[in-house]
Amino acid sequence: MKNRDSSLLYLVLGIYALMVSWYYNHNLIILLISYIFWPLYLIYELLIGHLSHGMWKIIPLSYFK
């Protein structure tokens, strides 16, 4: 059961990386690359500050308005 929990978290964070990538880029090639390397992509976005000041929760909410 522990393996299933981690795979579900992996899927959710991968989808979150897709949302962030599409919000800033609108490019299918970058979207695919960011899904393949989503852990590195999310760390990159955190380091450059795209997810600061509440953007980490504004980006997903912008898709469900």
C-alpha positions, 0 to 999 in steps of 0.5 A: 500500500505504501508504494501506491501512496507514493505513486499517487503523490508522484502523479499529483506532483507531475500534474502540478508541474504541468499546470505551472509549466503551461501557466508560464510557457504555453508551449507543448515541447516545454510541457513535455520536458517539464513532465519528464523532469518534473522534480527538477522543474519544480525545484527550478521554479521554486529557486527563481521565485515563480512559486513565491508570494502565493503563486503556488496556490493561485496557479492551480486555482486559475484552471478551475475558475 
